[in-house]
Structure formats: structure tokens, C-alpha cells
Amino acid sequence: MRPRIRRTTWPRPALVLTHTPDPACLDCRGEGGHNRDYGDYDTGEYAGTEWEPCHCWDETRRWTLLPLPRTPQWPRTHSDPWGDEPPF
């Protein structure tokens, strides 16, 4: 196992300890898997790409170390809606 600390944003921001692919693997050369193109059975046309993970890497092995606070999506200003001006 090759543990690394990574930052993730889904399902919430956190620091996680995760398993990484083996750079000395002869099958994937440290990329963690292969893209496999496939075609339609009837026409033979290109239909998409699938990701096949390598045996040297398990992408489900991860442990949350520290949840991080969410950052606001817009600047929030808290101003007094009435202000300090006289009403007349």
C-alpha cells in the first residue's frame, strides 16, 4: 500500500488518506488502470470508453482524516437594512 494525503471536494471538502497506484506496476505503469474503447455490437461504430482499474490499486481504500469547512459561494455582507440615516 502507498498511502498519500489528498484533498477531496465530494461529498464535502476534507483531507483523506488514500491508496495510490504502484509506479513500478508493469501493467499500468503507475496510472492506476487503462481506458478501453468499445464499439456498438451491430454497427461496429465507436460507442464510448470504459475505465478498467488495475490490480495494483484499489480506489475505494480511503479514510477521512480531517473534514474541512465549506467556503461560501458568494461574498456575504451583513449590513443594516435600515442604516443610521434619519427617516425624514
HELIX and SHEET records of a PDB file:
SHEET    1   A 3 PRO A   3  THR A   8  0                                        
SHEET    2   A 3 ALA A  14  HIS A  19 -1                                        
SHEET    3   A 3 ARG A  62  PRO A  67 -1                                        
SHEET    1   B 2 GLY A  33  GLY A  39  0                                        
SHEET    2   B 2 TYR A  46  PRO A  53 -1                                        
END                                                                             
